Amino acid sequence: MPSQYFLGLDAGGTKTHAMIANDTGHVLGFAQEGPGNWQSVGFDNQRDVFKSITHQVLGNAGLHIKQIAGAGFGIGGYDWPSQSEAHLAGVRSLGLSCPFEIANDSVIGLLAGASQGWGIALVAGTGNNCRGRDKNGREGRITGEGELFGEFGGGIEMVYKAIQVISHEWSHRGPATSLSPAFMKITGSKSLFDLLEGIDLGRYEPKASWVMSIFQSAHEGDSVARGIIEWSARELGESACAVIRQLNIENYEFDVVLTGSIFESGDIYIDPLRETIHKLASQAKLVKLEAPPVVGAVIIGMQKAGLGTAPIHKNLIESTKAFIIDH
């Protein structure tokens, strides 16, 4: 029986990955382009990115689009059902003749990292998100839209929280913190008053990258900075618990897949996160995503074509790592 080939695409806010693998989990092609999130580039440019990267990965694999048996697309910014048609238009422009599915990019992280193919995906980078699937494929989620909807855990929310405690130091509502001189150094501001005024009037624009100063201050013993980190981790843990309750999986053993730069901070963040989740779901296992999320997009393509992915999941992960290192 001839091999089948599957396409996966991961479109994010900073880069887009595409990959092709066969039905044994062997990777044949990989490609990278710039951002493919409609919030970053718009829907017209997103379509162009989809076409360009698909052309590249097919060329790398030595295949034609008609040879693809199933395809999956993990798309950053695909948050609501009302956005479906706009995203599907870009996918349809590729000329696929196979079954395919589009999903939020957090879902492909889950499929790439969860050993059983289901569980919870937590994202903590610039912002935060949480989605999950049970063993039957039923999905649970938060909005993924951050502070406006009371969802915290990413870098920018931590930076906003740090600005609040700095403001409290200035007004004598709260204690002094080394975050004040740290943020003054980042912005070049001359005083706390200048820092706060500059942020309010737009001279200084808070960025998620400022979060590194929070971790540095915490490691140097600043209790205020450490409190921000623990607050953020527990808030993200509560988002995970919400999705766990939606799926009714609190009494099961499952993976919580961690994706994003915040988790690179280690135990100072992960320990309070784990503690929060274990209060509800004691058998949950926190695991860092070790492969590119595009692996999960390929898995979606395989599943849409009716291929069972559990037997080849490990091989697909190992083949992806080897392919990227070799190329």
C-alpha positions as CSV (number, residue, x, y, z in Angstrom):
1,M,0.0,0.0,0.0
2,P,1.5,3.4,-1.0
3,S,2.3,5.9,1.7
4,Q,-0.1,8.7,2.6
5,Y,1.1,12.3,3.2
6,F,-0.2,14.8,5.7
7,L,0.3,18.6,5.9
8,G,0.4,20.7,9.1
9,L,0.6,24.4,9.4
10,D,1.1,26.6,12.5
11,A,0.4,30.3,11.9
12,G,1.5,32.5,14.7
13,G,2.0,36.2,15.5
14,T,5.8,36.1,14.8
15,K,6.3,33.1,12.5
16,T,4.6,30.4,10.5
17,H,5.7,26.8,10.3
18,A,4.6,24.1,7.8
19,M,5.5,20.4,7.9
20,I,4.7,17.3,5.9
21,A,4.9,13.7,7.3
22,N,3.9,10.3,6.1
23,D,1.7,7.7,7.7
24,T,4.5,6.2,9.7
25,G,5.4,9.5,11.3
26,H,8.4,10.2,9.1
27,V,8.9,13.9,8.4
28,L,9.6,14.7,4.7
29,G,9.5,18.5,4.7
30,F,9.6,21.6,6.9
31,A,9.4,25.3,6.1
32,Q,9.2,28.6,7.9
33,E,7.8,32.0,7.0
34,G,6.9,35.2,8.8
35,P,3.7,35.8,10.8
36,G,0.5,34.3,9.6
37,N,-1.8,35.5,12.4
38,W,-4.6,37.7,10.9
39,Q,-4.2,40.1,13.8
40,S,-0.6,40.7,12.7
41,V,-0.9,40.7,8.9
42,G,-4.6,40.8,7.9
43,F,-6.5,38.1,6.1
44,D,-5.2,38.9,2.6
45,N,-1.6,38.7,3.7
46,Q,-2.4,35.6,5.7
47,R,-3.6,33.9,2.6
48,D,-0.4,34.8,0.8
49,V,1.6,33.4,3.7
50,F,-0.4,30.1,3.6
51,K,0.2,29.8,-0.2
52,S,3.9,30.6,0.0
53,I,4.8,28.3,2.9
54,T,2.7,25.4,1.5
55,H,4.5,25.8,-1.9
56,Q,7.8,25.7,0.0
57,V,7.1,22.6,2.1
58,L,5.7,20.7,-0.8
59,G,8.8,21.5,-2.8
60,N,11.0,20.4,0.2
61,A,9.1,17.1,0.4
62,G,9.0,16.5,-3.4
63,L,5.2,16.3,-3.4
64,H,2.2,17.9,-5.1
65,I,-0.8,19.4,-3.3
66,K,-3.1,16.6,-4.7
67,Q,-1.0,14.0,-2.9
68,I,-1.9,15.3,0.6
69,A,-4.4,13.0,2.3
70,G,-5.2,15.2,5.2
71,A,-4.3,18.6,6.6
72,G,-4.5,20.5,9.9
73,F,-4.1,24.2,10.5
74,G,-3.4,25.8,13.9
75,I,-4.0,29.5,13.6
76,G,-3.2,32.1,16.2
77,G,-6.0,34.6,16.6
78,Y,-8.7,32.1,15.5
79,D,-10.7,32.6,18.6
80,W,-14.4,32.7,17.7
81,P,-16.7,30.7,15.4
82,S,-17.6,33.9,13.6
83,Q,-14.1,34.1,12.3
84,S,-14.3,30.6,10.7
85,E,-15.2,31.6,7.1
86,A,-12.5,34.3,6.8
87,H,-9.8,31.7,7.9
88,L,-11.3,28.9,5.7
89,A,-11.0,31.2,2.7
90,G,-7.3,31.3,3.1
91,V,-7.1,27.5,3.5
92,R,-9.3,26.8,0.5
93,S,-7.0,29.0,-1.7
94,L,-4.4,26.2,-1.4
95,G,-6.4,23.9,-3.6
96,L,-6.5,20.9,-1.2
97,S,-8.5,18.0,-2.3
98,C,-8.4,16.2,1.1
99,P,-10.2,16.6,4.4
100,F,-8.8,19.3,6.7
101,E,-9.6,21.2,9.9
102,I,-8.7,24.6,11.3
103,A,-8.1,25.1,15.1
104,N,-6.8,27.6,17.5
105,D,-3.0,27.3,17.8
106,S,-3.2,26.2,21.4
107,V,-5.0,23.1,20.3
108,I,-2.1,21.9,18.2
109,G,0.3,22.5,21.1
110,L,-1.9,20.1,23.1
111,L,-2.0,17.4,20.4
112,A,1.8,17.7,19.9
113,G,2.6,17.4,23.6
114,A,-0.1,15.2,25.3
115,S,1.0,11.6,25.5
116,Q,-2.6,10.4,25.3
117,G,-3.7,12.9,22.7
118,W,-6.0,14.8,25.0
119,G,-5.7,16.9,28.1
120,I,-5.1,20.6,28.8
121,A,-2.9,23.1,26.9
122,L,-1.6,26.2,28.7
123,V,0.1,29.0,26.9
124,A,2.1,31.7,28.7
125,G,4.2,34.0,26.5
126,T,3.3,37.5,25.7
127,G,-0.3,36.7,26.7
128,N,-2.0,33.6,28.0
129,N,-4.5,31.0,26.8
130,C,-5.9,27.7,27.9
131,R,-7.8,25.1,25.9
132,G,-8.5,21.4,26.5
133,R,-9.9,18.3,24.9
134,D,-11.3,15.2,26.6
135,K,-10.7,11.6,25.3
136,N,-13.8,12.0,23.1
137,G,-12.6,15.2,21.4
138,R,-14.9,17.5,23.3
139,E,-13.3,20.9,23.7
140,G,-13.2,23.3,26.6
141,R,-11.7,26.8,26.7
142,I,-11.3,30.3,28.1
143,T,-11.6,33.3,25.9
144,G,-7.9,33.7,25.4
145,E,-8.3,37.5,25.3
146,G,-6.5,38.3,28.5
147,E,-7.0,41.1,31.1
148,L,-10.3,42.4,29.7
149,F,-11.9,39.0,30.5
150,G,-10.1,38.4,33.7
151,E,-7.6,36.0,32.3
152,F,-4.0,36.4,33.5
153,G,-0.7,34.5,33.2
154,G,1.3,36.0,30.3
155,G,4.1,38.4,30.3
156,I,2.1,41.6,29.5
157,E,-0.3,41.0,32.4
158,M,2.6,40.5,34.8
159,V,4.1,43.8,33.5
160,Y,0.8,45.6,34.1
161,K,0.6,44.1,37.6
162,A,4.2,45.4,38.2
163,I,3.2,48.9,37.1
164,Q,0.4,48.8,39.7
165,V,2.7,47.9,42.6
166,I,5.1,50.6,41.4
167,S,2.3,53.1,41.5
168,H,1.4,51.9,45.0
169,E,4.9,52.4,46.1
170,W,4.9,56.0,44.7
171,S,1.5,56.8,46.4
172,H,2.6,55.1,49.7
173,R,-0.2,52.6,49.4
174,G,2.3,49.7,49.1
175,P,5.9,48.7,50.0
176,A,9.0,49.7,48.1
177,T,10.1,47.3,45.4
178,S,13.3,46.9,43.3
179,L,10.9,46.8,40.3
180,S,10.8,50.6,40.5
181,P,14.4,51.2,39.6
182,A,14.3,48.3,37.2
183,F,11.5,49.8,35.2
184,M,13.1,53.3,35.4
185,K,16.3,51.8,33.9
186,I,14.3,50.1,31.1
187,T,12.5,53.4,30.2
188,G,15.3,55.9,31.0
189,S,12.9,57.7,33.3
190,K,14.3,60.1,35.8
191,S,12.0,59.4,38.8
192,L,8.9,57.3,39.8
193,F,6.7,60.3,38.9
194,D,8.3,60.6,35.5
195,L,7.9,56.8,35.0
196,L,4.2,56.8,35.8
197,E,3.5,60.0,34.0
198,G,5.3,58.7,30.9
199,I,3.4,55.5,30.9
200,D,0.1,57.3,31.2
201,L,0.9,59.8,28.5
202,G,2.4,57.3,26.1
203,R,6.1,58.3,26.3
204,Y,6.9,54.9,27.7
205,E,5.0,51.9,26.2
206,P,4.9,48.8,28.5
207,K,6.1,45.7,26.7
208,A,5.9,42.0,27.6
209,S,9.7,41.8,27.5
210,W,9.8,43.9,30.7
211,V,8.8,40.7,32.5
212,M,12.4,39.6,32.6
213,S,13.0,42.3,35.2
214,I,10.3,40.9,37.4
215,F,11.9,37.5,37.4
216,Q,15.3,39.0,38.0
217,S,14.1,41.0,41.0
218,A,12.4,37.9,42.4
219,H,15.5,35.9,42.1
220,E,17.4,38.7,43.9
221,G,15.0,38.4,46.8
222,D,12.3,41.0,46.1
223,S,9.1,39.7,47.8
224,V,6.9,42.0,45.7
225,A,8.2,40.7,42.5
226,R,7.9,37.1,43.7
227,G,4.3,37.8,44.7
228,I,3.5,38.9,41.1
229,I,5.0,35.7,39.7
230,E,3.0,33.6,42.1
231,W,-0.2,35.6,41.5
232,S,0.3,35.1,37.7
233,A,0.9,31.4,38.0
234,R,-2.1,30.8,40.3
235,E,-4.3,32.8,37.9
236,L,-3.2,30.7,35.0
237,G,-3.8,27.6,37.2
238,E,-7.4,28.7,37.8
239,S,-7.9,29.0,34.1
240,A,-6.7,25.5,33.7
241,C,-9.1,24.4,36.5
242,A,-12.0,26.1,34.7
243,V,-11.4,24.1,31.6
244,I,-10.8,20.9,33.6
245,R,-14.3,21.4,35.2
246,Q,-15.8,22.1,31.7
247,L,-14.5,18.7,30.5
248,N,-15.2,16.8,33.8
249,I,-11.8,15.3,33.8
250,E,-10.7,16.2,37.3
251,N,-10.6,12.6,38.4
252,Y,-8.5,11.4,35.5
253,E,-4.8,11.2,34.8
254,F,-3.9,13.6,31.9
255,D,-1.1,15.9,30.7
256,V,-1.1,19.7,31.1
257,V,1.1,20.8,28.2
258,L,3.0,24.0,28.9
259,T,3.9,26.2,25.9
260,G,5.5,29.6,26.0
261,S,8.5,31.5,27.2
262,I,7.2,32.2,30.7
263,F,7.6,28.5,31.6
264,E,11.3,28.8,30.9
265,S,11.6,30.6,34.3
266,G,11.3,27.2,36.0
267,D,10.0,26.3,39.4
268,I,9.4,29.8,40.6
269,Y,6.4,29.9,38.2
270,I,5.6,26.2,37.7
271,D,5.4,25.2,41.4
272,P,2.5,27.5,42.3
273,L,0.9,26.6,39.0
274,R,1.1,22.9,39.7
275,E,-0.2,23.4,43.3
276,T,-3.2,25.3,42.0
277,I,-4.1,22.6,39.5
278,H,-3.5,19.7,41.9
279,K,-6.1,21.1,44.3
280,L,-8.7,20.2,41.7
281,A,-7.0,17.5,39.6
282,S,-4.4,15.6,41.6
283,Q,-3.4,13.3,38.8
284,A,-2.7,16.0,36.3
285,K,0.9,15.9,35.0
286,L,2.6,19.2,33.9
287,V,4.8,18.6,30.8
288,K,6.7,21.1,28.7
289,L,6.1,21.0,25.0
290,E,9.3,19.5,23.5
291,A,8.4,19.6,19.8
292,P,7.2,22.4,17.5
293,P,3.4,22.8,17.8
294,V,3.2,22.2,14.0
295,V,3.4,18.5,14.9
296,G,-0.1,18.9,16.4
297,A,-1.3,20.3,13.1
298,V,0.0,17.3,11.2
299,I,-1.8,15.1,13.8
300,I,-5.1,16.9,13.0
301,G,-4.5,16.1,9.3
302,M,-3.9,12.5,10.1
303,Q,-7.0,12.3,12.2
304,K,-9.2,14.0,9.6
305,A,-8.0,11.3,7.2
306,G,-9.0,8.5,9.6
307,L,-5.5,7.6,10.6
308,G,-4.9,6.5,14.2
309,T,-2.1,8.6,15.6
310,A,-1.4,7.1,19.0
311,P,1.0,4.3,17.6
312,I,3.1,6.8,15.6
313,H,3.0,9.9,18.0
314,K,6.5,9.2,19.5
315,N,8.0,8.5,16.1
316,L,6.6,11.7,14.7
317,I,8.0,13.8,17.6
318,E,11.5,12.2,17.2
319,S,11.5,12.5,13.4
320,T,10.5,16.2,13.7
321,K,13.4,16.9,16.1
322,A,15.9,15.0,13.9
323,F,14.7,16.7,10.7
324,I,14.9,20.2,12.1
325,I,18.4,19.6,13.5
326,D,19.6,18.1,10.2
327,H,18.2,21.0,8.2
